[in-house]
Amino acid sequence: MKSAAFRVAALALVVSLAGCKKEKEETDTSKVPGFDVSSLDSAAKACDDFDAYANGGWKKKNPIPGTESRWGAFGILDKENKEVRLKGIIEEITKVQDRKKGTEEQQIADYYQSFLDTATVEKRALEPLKPYLDKINAVASLKDLAAVTGEMQKVGVETVIGFGVEGDLRNSKVNILYQGQGGLSLGERSYYDRTDSSTVKVRGEFVKHIDKMFLMASFPDATPGQTILDFETKVAKLQLTNVELRDPVKTYNKMAFADFEKLIPDFDQKAFADKQNVKTDTVIVQNKPYLQNLNKLLKATPIATLKLYTKWQLLSRFAGYLPKKFDQEDFRFFSTVMRGTKQQKGRVERAIRSTDGLLGMPLGKLFVKKYFPEEDKKKVSEMIENVRTVYGERIDKLTWMSDSTKAKAHKKLKAFTYKIGYPDKWKDYSTIEIAPDKLFENVISASLFAHKESVEKIGKEVDKKEWLMTPQTVNAYYNPLNNEVVFPAGILQPPFYNRNADDAINYGGIIAVIGHEFTHGFDDQGSQFDDEGNLKNWWTASDRANFDKLTKRYIDYFSGIEALPGFKINGALTIGENVADLGGLTLAYYALEKSFNGKEPAPIDGFTWKQRFFLGWAQVWHMNTTDEALRNQVQTDPHSPARDRINGPLPHLKEFQAAWTCGAGSKMILPDSSRIVIW
């Protein structure tokens, strides 16, 4: 089930791993360098552009591959995890004879084979879509449309309304149904109203893309592209912006399902819900005015246009599983036009990634057996506790927060839980029907399984042990409803986690990421949830005002940074991640200093531990990015561009200025009055 509900779970912050505490002054010859000095660009100045200084050499040697829109530590490790490690696992499985039906091995091997069976895909053409197309063509009213789109949402086909299931923000122990906006092919409403030349070009290409897809499908519709763009533009104008969606209070409107139906009476929500097997008396609505205005729009829109739009969403959803011409045209628009990716990955590489996308947990179970040492759990646990201790000390020293709020902050910090590596209990996926010659049906089966699992949670207790990422994912996240931080095995590898590197590099890496995730519990969104994961104010009014004043200054600071000509960072959209970066760096730095117990290590490669800490931070964010991907990120992503995640927080840290002896007038130094210290 596609969730359109408010969610703050998945973060994208990564960094090199932290090592054990050391108290030796001499260099430990058992350690590896951890940072390749050839990555430096000595022509750049650390105090003027730290990214250019620390990563300039790396960037020159690592141009973006044609198959990527950006290239950095995340992508490189992700490629290794999938195209080397997972590939090896899958190839081993495919050699096994007489695989038992319903086993993870049978599902993985047969799905992989079905994706590679392009002859069957070409032969079947659009035949797999026919049952859905017939239902769309038979639609004669809005009520019919509600039923058809409800059924299609079970397999991931979007429309202008979406349901999702997760814990109730005000009662995090129980799952509830959420309703939210959706259905924008370009992903974010700014793509529909910006007037700059690059965005106008995207809209023009979008129209051409739809026209070509319909032509190849031999659909009889005339000029579908412009009709669909016009409709989506009207929908976009009714929706909340991605900044407004960050407000958990504004987007939490709990009501009886019967009252929800009254908000959009001409679109039969009961039929929409019944087709998805949704049974509930209560729903949390994201935006009431959207539904009321959407009802007017749907009534005023010809049913032929709504059918055309639905047909487009179906075709777009499954383009990657259709004959080559559809697959390539889908790639041309969404990857090349939207993100600047020049060429598509090979079929084998895509088969691996598709298998991982649909059967990620069964694959993850095999991945951790082979690639995740159990002793790493203990090491990471120790690092997490180090960060917790330092965070508590930082809270005590805050001058802008009262003692009463500090006590509640400590309570929340103490209640933080964490997951490392992989789930303690693996789910049973044996009922997913997978056959080696039915790619489309395999995708449908996996989608229906995920949907059924989701709707059956409604009204039931939240499973606090559930993971929202697969173990092989190169990422980490904070889940405010569980008040937990999660670190998959996929990220606990070099360069993010290097058990043989010196502490400074690792603290600038994985410790900063741990600190980042902890800080999400106290960013602009996370700070609105209490120690039990409920949306509940635990601040005094004056303390909240002080916090909001600090974050507003940080919003304004990032909003002044231009990522590309005409495209500035949206400080309000990225504030949560930016606060977490600043907090993570601060916590990691002082956790590292504390670990030395006054006995500082000798320099390595001519760099002090303080300098190497910041090199460790820069190393995990080194990245080359296409202009198209950068424009897309600035408009849609709550994370600032990599260069600005490196450089952005550093001027606010006196520790950075001291480490690199930056003098007055250096570009990355701010006067004390302009520095922002939050946590």
C-alpha positions as CSV (number, residue, x, y, z in Angstrom):
1,M,0.0,0.0,0.0
2,K,1.4,3.3,-1.0
3,S,1.5,5.6,2.0
4,A,0.6,9.2,1.5
5,A,0.6,9.8,5.3
6,F,3.0,11.9,7.2
7,R,6.2,10.1,7.7
8,V,9.6,11.2,9.2
9,A,11.2,7.7,9.3
10,A,13.7,7.4,6.6
11,L,16.8,9.7,6.7
12,A,19.7,9.7,4.3
13,L,22.8,10.4,6.3
14,V,25.9,8.4,6.1
15,V,29.4,8.5,7.3
16,S,32.6,6.5,8.0
17,L,32.5,4.2,11.0
18,A,34.0,4.9,14.4
19,G,36.6,2.7,16.0
20,C,37.4,1.6,19.6
21,K,38.5,4.0,22.2
22,K,42.3,4.6,22.1
23,E,44.6,6.0,24.7
24,K,47.9,5.7,22.9
25,E,49.9,8.8,21.8
26,E,51.9,6.9,19.2
27,T,50.4,5.9,15.8
28,D,49.0,2.4,15.9
29,T,50.5,0.5,13.0
30,S,47.6,-1.9,12.9
31,K,45.3,0.9,11.7
32,V,44.7,1.6,8.0
33,P,45.0,5.3,6.8
34,G,41.2,5.6,6.6
35,F,41.5,8.7,4.4
36,D,43.2,8.7,1.0
37,V,45.3,11.9,0.8
38,S,45.1,11.7,-3.0
39,S,41.5,12.9,-2.5
40,L,42.8,16.3,-1.5
41,D,43.1,19.3,-3.8
42,S,46.0,21.3,-2.4
43,A,45.2,24.2,-4.7
44,A,42.0,24.8,-2.7
45,K,41.9,26.3,0.8
46,A,40.3,24.3,3.6
47,C,39.0,27.5,5.2
48,D,37.4,28.8,2.0
49,D,35.8,25.7,0.5
50,F,36.3,22.6,2.6
51,D,34.6,20.3,0.1
52,A,36.9,21.5,-2.7
53,Y,40.0,21.0,-0.4
54,A,39.1,17.6,1.0
55,N,37.4,16.1,-2.1
56,G,38.7,18.0,-5.1
57,G,41.2,15.3,-6.0
58,W,38.6,12.6,-5.6
59,K,36.1,14.5,-7.8
60,K,38.6,14.9,-10.6
61,K,39.3,11.1,-10.6
62,N,35.7,10.0,-10.2
63,P,33.5,11.4,-13.0
64,I,29.9,10.4,-12.9
65,P,29.4,7.1,-14.7
66,G,26.9,7.2,-17.6
67,T,24.5,5.0,-15.7
68,E,24.3,7.4,-12.7
69,S,22.9,10.8,-12.0
70,R,25.2,11.3,-9.0
71,W,28.3,9.5,-7.9
72,G,29.7,9.3,-4.3
73,A,30.3,7.1,-1.3
74,F,26.6,6.1,-1.1
75,G,26.3,5.1,-4.7
76,I,29.7,3.3,-4.8
77,L,28.9,1.2,-1.8
78,D,25.3,0.6,-3.0
79,K,26.7,-0.6,-6.3
80,E,29.1,-3.0,-4.5
81,N,26.4,-4.3,-2.3
82,K,24.0,-5.0,-5.1
83,E,26.0,-5.6,-8.2
84,V,28.7,-7.6,-6.5
85,R,27.5,-9.1,-3.2
86,L,23.8,-9.6,-4.0
87,K,24.7,-10.7,-7.5
88,G,27.0,-13.4,-6.1
89,I,24.2,-14.6,-3.7
90,I,21.6,-14.7,-6.5
91,E,23.9,-16.5,-8.9
92,E,24.7,-19.1,-6.3
93,I,21.0,-19.7,-5.7
94,T,20.2,-20.0,-9.4
95,K,22.6,-22.9,-9.7
96,V,20.6,-24.9,-7.1
97,Q,18.5,-27.6,-8.5
98,D,14.9,-28.6,-7.4
99,R,14.3,-25.4,-5.3
100,K,11.2,-25.9,-3.1
101,K,8.3,-23.7,-3.9
102,G,7.7,-20.9,-1.5
103,T,11.3,-20.9,-0.2
104,E,13.3,-17.7,-0.3
105,E,15.7,-19.4,-2.8
106,Q,12.9,-20.3,-5.2
107,Q,11.4,-16.8,-5.0
108,I,14.6,-15.0,-5.5
109,A,15.9,-17.2,-8.3
110,D,12.7,-17.4,-10.2
111,Y,12.0,-13.6,-10.0
112,Y,15.5,-12.9,-11.2
113,Q,15.0,-15.3,-14.1
114,S,11.7,-13.7,-15.0
115,F,13.2,-10.3,-15.2
116,L,16.0,-11.6,-17.5
117,D,13.4,-13.4,-19.7
118,T,13.1,-10.5,-22.1
119,A,11.8,-12.8,-24.9
120,T,8.7,-13.5,-23.0
121,V,8.2,-9.9,-22.0
122,E,8.4,-8.8,-25.7
123,K,6.1,-11.6,-26.8
124,R,3.4,-10.7,-24.3
125,A,3.6,-7.0,-25.2
126,L,0.8,-5.2,-23.3
127,E,-1.3,-8.3,-22.8
128,P,-0.7,-8.2,-18.9
129,L,-2.3,-4.7,-18.7
130,K,-5.4,-5.7,-20.6
131,P,-7.6,-6.6,-17.5
132,Y,-6.8,-3.2,-16.0
133,L,-7.3,-1.3,-19.2
134,D,-10.7,-3.0,-19.7
135,K,-11.8,-1.8,-16.3
136,I,-10.6,1.7,-17.0
137,N,-12.4,1.8,-20.4
138,A,-15.6,0.6,-18.7
139,V,-15.7,3.5,-16.3
140,A,-18.8,5.7,-16.8
141,S,-19.0,7.7,-13.6
142,L,-16.9,9.1,-10.7
143,K,-18.2,6.2,-8.6
144,D,-16.9,3.7,-11.1
145,L,-13.6,5.5,-11.1
146,A,-13.3,5.4,-7.4
147,A,-13.7,1.6,-7.4
148,V,-11.3,1.0,-10.3
149,T,-8.6,3.3,-8.9
150,G,-9.1,1.7,-5.4
151,E,-8.4,-1.7,-6.9
152,M,-5.4,-0.4,-8.8
153,Q,-3.9,1.1,-5.7
154,K,-3.5,-2.4,-4.4
155,V,-0.8,-2.9,-7.0
156,G,0.9,0.5,-6.7
157,V,-0.9,2.6,-9.3
158,E,-1.3,6.1,-8.0
159,T,-4.2,8.5,-8.1
160,V,-5.0,11.9,-6.6
161,I,-5.9,10.3,-3.2
162,G,-3.8,7.7,-1.3
163,F,-4.2,5.6,1.8
164,G,-1.4,4.5,4.1
165,V,-1.1,2.7,7.4
166,E,1.2,3.4,10.3
167,G,1.1,4.2,14.0
168,D,-1.3,6.9,15.2
169,L,0.9,10.0,15.8
170,R,-1.0,10.7,19.0
171,N,-1.2,7.0,20.1
172,S,1.9,5.5,18.6
173,K,1.1,2.0,19.9
174,V,-1.8,1.4,17.6
175,N,-1.9,1.4,13.7
176,I,-4.4,3.6,12.0
177,L,-5.4,4.5,8.4
178,Y,-4.1,7.8,6.9
179,Q,-5.3,9.6,3.9
180,G,-3.1,11.9,1.9
181,Q,-2.6,13.8,-1.4
182,G,-0.9,12.1,-4.4
183,G,-0.9,11.5,-8.1
184,L,1.7,14.1,-9.4
185,S,3.8,12.4,-12.0
186,L,6.6,15.0,-11.6
187,G,6.7,14.4,-7.8
188,E,6.3,17.9,-6.4
189,R,4.0,20.8,-7.1
190,S,6.9,23.3,-7.9
191,Y,7.4,21.4,-11.2
192,Y,4.0,22.6,-12.3
193,D,4.3,26.3,-11.6
194,R,8.0,27.3,-11.8
195,T,8.7,29.5,-14.9
196,D,12.4,29.1,-15.3
197,S,13.6,27.6,-18.6
198,S,14.8,24.3,-17.2
199,T,11.5,23.5,-15.5
200,V,9.5,24.7,-18.5
201,K,11.6,22.3,-20.6
202,V,10.8,19.4,-18.2
203,R,7.1,20.0,-18.6
204,G,7.4,20.1,-22.4
205,E,9.3,16.8,-22.3
206,F,6.7,15.4,-20.0
207,V,4.0,16.1,-22.6
208,K,6.2,14.5,-25.4
209,H,6.9,11.5,-23.2
210,I,3.2,10.7,-22.5
211,D,2.3,11.2,-26.2
212,K,5.0,8.8,-27.2
213,M,4.0,6.2,-24.6
214,F,0.4,6.3,-25.8
215,L,1.5,6.1,-29.4
216,M,3.6,3.0,-28.8
217,A,0.7,1.5,-26.9
218,S,-1.6,2.1,-29.9
219,F,-4.0,3.9,-27.6
220,P,-6.5,6.0,-29.7
221,D,-6.4,9.1,-27.5
222,A,-5.4,12.4,-29.1
223,T,-2.8,14.6,-27.5
224,P,-2.9,12.9,-24.1
225,G,0.2,14.6,-22.8
226,Q,-1.1,18.1,-22.7
227,T,-4.4,17.0,-21.3
228,I,-2.7,15.1,-18.5
229,L,-0.3,17.9,-17.7
230,D,-3.2,20.3,-17.5
231,F,-5.1,18.1,-15.1
232,E,-2.1,17.4,-12.9
233,T,-1.3,21.1,-12.8
234,K,-4.8,21.8,-11.4
235,V,-4.4,19.1,-8.8
236,A,-0.9,20.4,-7.9
237,K,-2.4,23.9,-7.1
238,L,-4.7,22.3,-4.5
239,Q,-2.0,20.4,-2.7
240,L,0.2,21.3,0.3
241,T,3.8,22.1,-0.5
242,N,6.5,19.7,0.6
243,V,7.4,22.3,3.3
244,E,3.8,22.4,4.6
245,L,3.7,18.6,4.7
246,R,6.5,18.7,7.3
247,D,4.0,20.0,9.9
248,P,2.7,17.0,11.8
249,V,0.1,19.0,13.7
250,K,-1.4,20.6,10.6
251,T,-1.5,17.3,8.7
252,Y,-3.1,15.4,11.6
253,N,-6.9,15.6,11.2
254,K,-8.5,12.6,12.9
255,M,-12.1,11.9,12.1
256,A,-14.8,9.3,11.6
257,F,-14.7,7.7,8.2
258,A,-18.2,8.9,7.6
259,D,-17.1,12.5,8.0
260,F,-14.2,11.9,5.7
261,E,-16.6,10.7,3.0
262,K,-18.5,14.0,3.3
263,L,-15.4,16.0,2.5
264,I,-15.4,14.5,-1.0
265,P,-18.9,13.2,-1.6
266,D,-18.8,12.8,-5.4
267,F,-15.8,10.5,-5.2
268,D,-17.1,7.3,-3.6
269,Q,-14.6,6.8,-0.8
270,K,-16.4,3.7,0.4
271,A,-16.0,2.0,-2.9
272,F,-12.4,3.2,-3.0
273,A,-11.7,1.7,0.4
274,D,-13.7,-1.5,-0.1
275,K,-11.7,-2.4,-3.2
276,Q,-8.6,-2.1,-1.1
277,N,-10.1,-4.2,1.7
278,V,-9.8,-1.3,4.0
279,K,-12.1,-1.7,7.0
280,T,-12.1,1.1,9.6
281,D,-14.3,3.6,11.3
282,T,-11.6,6.2,11.7
283,V,-9.1,7.9,9.4
284,I,-6.5,10.7,9.8
285,V,-6.9,13.2,7.0
286,Q,-3.8,15.1,5.8
287,N,-5.6,18.2,4.3
288,K,-9.3,18.8,4.5
289,P,-9.4,21.7,2.1
290,Y,-7.6,19.6,-0.5
291,L,-10.4,17.0,-0.4
292,Q,-13.1,19.6,-0.7
293,N,-11.5,21.4,-3.6
294,L,-10.6,18.2,-5.2
295,N,-14.2,17.2,-5.2
296,K,-15.1,20.3,-7.2
297,L,-12.2,19.6,-9.6
298,L,-13.2,16.0,-10.2
299,K,-16.9,17.0,-10.8
300,A,-15.8,19.7,-13.3
301,T,-13.4,17.4,-15.2
302,P,-14.7,15.3,-18.0
303,I,-14.8,11.6,-17.2
304,A,-12.8,11.0,-20.4
305,T,-9.9,13.1,-19.0
306,L,-10.0,11.2,-15.7
307,K,-9.9,7.9,-17.5
308,L,-7.0,9.1,-19.6
309,Y,-5.1,10.1,-16.5
310,T,-5.8,6.7,-14.9
311,K,-4.6,4.9,-18.0
312,W,-1.4,7.0,-17.9
313,Q,-0.7,6.2,-14.3
314,L,-1.1,2.5,-15.1
315,L,1.2,2.6,-18.0
316,S,3.8,4.6,-16.1
317,R,3.7,2.3,-13.1
318,F,4.5,-0.8,-15.1
319,A,6.7,0.6,-17.9
320,G,9.8,-1.0,-16.5
321,Y,8.2,-4.5,-16.8
322,L,6.9,-4.0,-20.4
323,P,8.6,-4.4,-23.7
324,K,11.9,-2.6,-24.3
325,K,10.5,0.4,-26.1
326,F,8.3,1.3,-23.1
327,D,11.1,0.6,-20.7
328,Q,13.6,2.8,-22.6
329,E,11.2,5.7,-23.1
330,D,10.3,5.6,-19.4
331,F,14.1,5.7,-18.6
332,R,14.6,8.6,-21.1
333,F,12.2,10.9,-19.4
334,F,12.4,10.0,-15.7
335,S,16.1,9.3,-15.6
336,T,17.7,11.3,-18.4
337,V,15.4,14.4,-18.6
338,M,14.6,14.5,-14.9
339,R,18.0,13.5,-13.4
340,G,20.6,13.6,-16.2
341,T,21.4,9.9,-16.3
342,K,22.9,9.2,-19.7
343,Q,22.5,5.5,-20.1
344,Q,20.5,2.7,-18.6
345,K,22.1,-0.1,-16.5
346,G,22.4,-3.5,-18.1
347,R,19.6,-5.9,-17.8
348,V,21.5,-8.1,-15.3
349,E,22.2,-5.2,-13.0
350,R,18.6,-4.1,-13.2
351,A,17.4,-7.6,-12.6
352,I,19.5,-7.6,-9.3
353,R,18.1,-4.3,-8.3
354,S,14.5,-5.3,-9.2
355,T,14.9,-8.5,-7.2
356,D,16.2,-6.5,-4.3
357,G,13.3,-4.0,-4.6
358,L,10.6,-6.7,-4.4
359,L,12.3,-9.4,-2.3
360,G,14.7,-7.2,-0.3
361,M,14.1,-8.8,3.1
362,P,14.6,-12.5,1.9
363,L,17.8,-11.3,0.1
364,G,18.8,-9.3,3.2
365,K,18.6,-12.5,5.3
366,L,21.2,-14.1,3.1
367,F,23.3,-10.9,2.8
368,V,23.9,-10.6,6.6
369,K,24.8,-14.2,6.9
370,K,27.7,-13.7,4.5
371,Y,28.7,-10.1,5.0
372,F,27.9,-8.8,8.5
373,P,30.2,-9.9,11.4
374,E,28.2,-10.2,14.6
375,E,30.9,-8.4,16.6
376,D,30.0,-5.2,14.8
377,K,26.7,-5.1,16.7
378,K,28.6,-4.8,20.0
379,K,30.9,-2.1,18.6
380,V,28.1,0.0,17.2
381,S,26.1,-0.4,20.4
382,E,29.0,1.1,22.3
383,M,29.2,4.0,19.9
384,I,25.5,4.7,20.2
385,E,25.8,4.8,24.0
386,N,28.8,7.2,23.7
387,V,26.7,9.5,21.7
388,R,23.8,9.2,24.2
389,T,26.1,10.2,27.0
390,V,27.5,13.3,25.2
391,Y,24.0,14.4,24.1
392,G,23.0,14.4,27.7
393,E,25.9,16.5,28.6
394,R,25.1,18.9,25.8
395,I,21.5,19.3,27.0
396,D,22.8,20.2,30.5
397,K,24.9,23.0,29.0
398,L,22.2,24.6,26.9
399,T,21.6,28.2,27.9
400,W,18.4,28.7,25.9
401,M,16.4,25.9,27.5
402,S,14.9,25.8,31.0
403,D,15.5,23.1,33.5
404,S,12.0,21.7,33.3
405,T,12.2,21.2,29.5
406,K,15.8,19.8,30.0
407,A,14.4,17.1,32.3
408,K,11.9,16.0,29.6
409,A,14.6,16.1,27.0
410,H,16.7,13.8,29.1
411,K,13.7,11.5,29.5
412,K,13.3,11.3,25.8
413,L,17.0,10.7,25.2
414,K,17.0,7.9,27.8
415,A,14.1,6.3,26.1
416,F,15.8,6.1,22.7
417,T,16.1,2.5,21.4
418,Y,18.1,1.3,18.5
419,K,18.4,-1.5,15.9
420,I,21.6,-2.6,14.4
421,G,22.4,-4.7,11.3
422,Y,19.2,-6.7,10.7
423,P,15.8,-7.7,12.2
424,D,15.8,-10.1,15.2
425,K,12.9,-11.9,13.6
426,W,12.4,-12.5,9.8
427,K,9.0,-12.3,8.2
428,D,7.4,-15.1,6.2
429,Y,7.1,-14.2,2.6
430,S,6.3,-17.7,1.4
431,T,2.8,-16.8,0.1
432,I,4.2,-14.6,-2.6
433,E,3.7,-16.4,-5.9
434,I,6.8,-16.2,-8.1
435,A,7.2,-18.0,-11.4
436,P,10.3,-17.9,-13.7
437,D,8.3,-16.8,-16.8
438,K,5.8,-14.4,-15.5
439,L,7.5,-11.1,-14.6
440,F,4.3,-9.0,-14.5
441,E,2.4,-11.4,-12.4
442,N,5.4,-11.7,-10.0
443,V,5.3,-7.9,-9.5
444,I,1.5,-8.0,-8.9
445,S,1.9,-10.9,-6.4
446,A,4.5,-9.0,-4.4
447,S,2.5,-5.8,-4.5
448,L,-0.6,-7.5,-3.3
449,F,1.3,-9.2,-0.5
450,A,2.6,-5.8,0.7
451,H,-0.8,-4.2,0.5
452,K,-2.5,-7.1,2.4
453,E,0.1,-6.9,5.1
454,S,-0.4,-3.2,5.4
455,V,-4.2,-3.1,5.6
456,E,-4.3,-6.0,8.1
457,K,-2.4,-3.8,10.5
458,I,-5.2,-1.3,10.9
459,G,-6.4,-1.1,14.5
460,K,-3.7,-3.5,15.7
461,E,-0.7,-2.9,17.9
462,V,2.4,-1.5,16.2
463,D,5.2,-4.0,15.8
464,K,8.1,-2.2,17.4
465,K,10.5,-4.8,16.0
466,E,9.6,-4.1,12.4
467,W,12.2,-2.7,10.1
468,L,11.5,0.1,7.5
469,M,14.7,-0.7,5.6
470,T,16.3,-3.8,4.3
471,P,19.6,-4.9,6.0
472,Q,21.6,-4.3,2.8
473,T,20.5,-0.7,2.5
474,V,23.2,2.0,2.6
475,N,21.3,4.3,4.9
476,A,20.1,4.9,8.4
477,Y,16.9,6.4,9.9
478,Y,15.2,7.8,13.0
479,N,11.6,6.7,13.5
480,P,9.8,9.2,15.8
481,L,6.8,6.9,16.5
482,N,9.2,4.3,18.0
483,N,11.7,6.9,19.2
484,E,14.4,4.7,17.7
485,V,17.5,4.9,15.5
486,V,18.2,2.2,13.0
487,F,21.5,1.3,11.3
488,P,21.3,-1.4,8.6
489,A,24.2,-3.7,7.9
490,G,24.6,-2.2,4.5
491,I,26.0,1.1,5.8
492,L,28.2,-0.5,8.4
493,Q,31.0,-1.1,5.9
494,P,33.9,1.0,4.6
495,P,34.0,3.9,3.9
496,F,31.2,4.5,6.4
497,Y,32.3,2.0,9.0
498,N,35.9,0.9,8.9
499,R,36.9,-1.0,12.0
500,N,40.5,-0.7,11.1
501,A,40.7,3.1,10.6
502,D,41.7,5.6,13.3
503,D,39.1,6.9,15.7
504,A,39.1,10.5,14.2
505,I,38.1,9.3,10.7
506,N,35.4,7.0,12.1
507,Y,34.0,9.6,14.5
508,G,33.8,12.0,11.6
509,G,31.9,9.3,9.9
510,I,29.6,6.8,11.6
511,I,29.6,8.6,14.9
512,A,28.4,11.7,13.2
513,V,25.7,9.7,11.5
514,I,24.7,8.2,14.8
515,G,24.6,11.7,16.2
516,H,22.6,12.8,13.2
517,E,19.9,10.2,13.8
518,F,19.8,11.1,17.5
519,T,19.4,14.7,16.7
520,H,16.4,13.9,14.5
521,G,14.6,13.2,17.7
522,F,15.1,16.8,18.6
523,D,14.8,18.6,15.2
524,D,11.8,20.7,14.1
525,Q,9.7,17.6,13.6
526,G,11.1,15.1,16.0
527,S,11.0,17.5,18.9
528,Q,7.2,17.5,18.7
529,F,7.1,13.8,19.7
530,D,7.6,12.7,23.3
531,D,9.6,9.9,24.8
532,E,6.9,7.3,23.9
533,G,6.7,8.5,20.3
534,N,3.5,10.5,20.6
535,L,2.8,13.8,19.0
536,K,2.6,15.8,22.3
537,N,4.1,19.1,23.4
538,W,6.7,18.7,26.2
539,W,8.2,22.2,25.9
540,T,7.5,25.4,27.8
541,A,6.2,28.1,25.6
542,S,9.4,30.2,26.0
543,D,11.7,27.3,25.3
544,R,9.8,26.4,22.1
545,A,10.0,30.1,21.0
546,N,13.8,30.0,21.6
547,F,14.2,26.8,19.6
548,D,12.0,28.2,16.8
549,K,14.1,31.3,16.7
550,L,17.3,29.3,16.3
551,T,15.9,27.1,13.6
552,K,14.5,30.1,11.7
553,R,18.0,31.6,11.6
554,Y,19.3,28.3,10.3
555,I,16.5,28.2,7.7
556,D,17.5,31.6,6.5
557,Y,21.2,30.7,6.4
558,F,20.6,27.7,4.1
559,S,18.0,29.5,2.0
560,G,20.8,31.9,1.0
561,I,22.9,29.2,-0.6
562,E,22.5,28.8,-4.4
563,A,23.0,25.2,-5.5
564,L,22.7,26.2,-9.2
565,P,22.0,29.5,-10.9
566,G,18.3,30.3,-10.1
567,F,18.0,27.3,-7.7
568,K,18.6,28.1,-4.0
569,I,18.3,25.5,-1.3
570,N,14.9,25.5,0.4
571,G,15.9,26.1,4.0
572,A,12.4,25.3,5.3
573,L,12.3,22.0,3.5
574,T,15.8,20.9,4.6
575,I,15.8,22.3,8.1
576,G,15.3,18.8,9.8
577,E,18.3,17.3,8.0
578,N,20.4,20.4,8.4
579,V,19.8,20.6,12.1
580,A,20.6,16.9,12.4
581,D,23.9,17.4,10.5
582,L,24.9,20.2,12.8
583,G,24.0,18.2,15.9
584,G,25.6,15.0,14.6
585,L,28.9,16.8,14.0
586,T,28.9,18.5,17.3
587,L,28.1,15.3,19.2
588,A,30.6,13.2,17.3
589,Y,33.4,15.8,17.9
590,Y,32.9,15.9,21.6
591,A,32.4,12.1,21.9
592,L,35.8,11.7,20.2
593,E,37.5,14.2,22.4
594,K,36.0,12.5,25.5
595,S,37.3,9.1,24.3
596,F,40.9,10.3,24.5
597,N,40.8,11.0,28.2
598,G,43.2,13.8,27.8
599,K,45.8,11.7,25.8
600,E,45.6,12.8,22.3
601,P,46.9,10.6,19.4
602,A,49.8,11.6,17.2
603,P,49.1,13.1,13.7
604,I,48.6,10.8,10.8
605,D,49.7,11.9,7.3
606,G,50.5,15.3,8.8
607,F,47.0,15.9,10.0
608,T,45.9,16.2,13.7
609,W,43.0,14.3,15.0
610,K,40.9,17.4,14.9
611,Q,41.6,17.9,11.2
612,R,41.1,14.2,10.4
613,F,37.7,14.3,12.1
614,F,36.5,16.9,9.6
615,L,38.2,15.0,6.7
616,G,36.2,11.9,7.8
617,W,33.0,14.0,7.6
618,A,33.9,15.3,4.1
619,Q,34.9,11.9,2.9
620,V,31.5,10.3,3.3
621,W,29.8,13.1,1.4
622,H,32.2,13.4,-1.6
623,M,29.9,13.4,-4.6
624,N,29.7,14.5,-8.2
625,T,26.1,15.3,-9.4
626,T,24.5,16.2,-12.7
627,D,22.8,19.5,-12.9
628,E,19.5,17.8,-13.6
629,A,19.7,15.7,-10.5
630,L,20.7,18.8,-8.5
631,R,17.7,20.7,-9.7
632,N,15.4,17.8,-8.9
633,Q,17.0,17.5,-5.4
634,V,16.6,21.2,-4.5
635,Q,12.9,21.0,-5.5
636,T,11.9,17.7,-3.9
637,D,14.5,16.4,-1.4
638,P,14.6,17.3,2.3
639,H,18.3,16.8,2.2
640,S,20.7,19.6,1.1
641,P,23.1,18.8,-1.7
642,A,26.2,16.9,-0.7
643,R,28.6,19.8,-1.1
644,D,26.4,21.9,1.3
645,R,26.0,19.1,3.8
646,I,29.8,19.2,4.0
647,N,30.4,23.0,4.0
648,G,27.1,24.2,5.4
649,P,27.4,23.4,9.1
650,L,31.2,24.0,9.4
651,P,31.2,27.8,9.7
652,H,29.0,27.4,12.8
653,L,31.5,25.3,14.5
654,K,34.4,27.0,16.3
655,E,36.0,23.6,16.5
656,F,36.4,23.7,12.7
657,Q,38.0,27.1,12.8
658,A,40.4,26.0,15.5
659,A,41.3,22.7,13.7
660,W,42.3,24.4,10.5
661,T,43.6,27.7,12.1
662,C,41.2,29.7,9.9
663,G,41.9,33.4,10.1
664,A,39.6,36.3,9.9
665,G,38.3,36.8,6.3
666,S,38.2,33.1,5.5
667,K,35.1,32.3,3.5
668,M,34.0,29.5,5.8
669,I,34.2,31.5,9.0
670,L,31.3,33.4,10.6
671,P,31.5,35.9,13.4
672,D,30.3,34.7,16.8
673,S,27.1,36.7,16.5
674,S,26.1,34.7,13.3
675,R,27.0,31.3,14.5
676,I,24.1,29.0,15.4
677,V,24.4,26.4,18.1
678,I,21.2,24.4,18.7
679,W,22.2,21.2,20.5
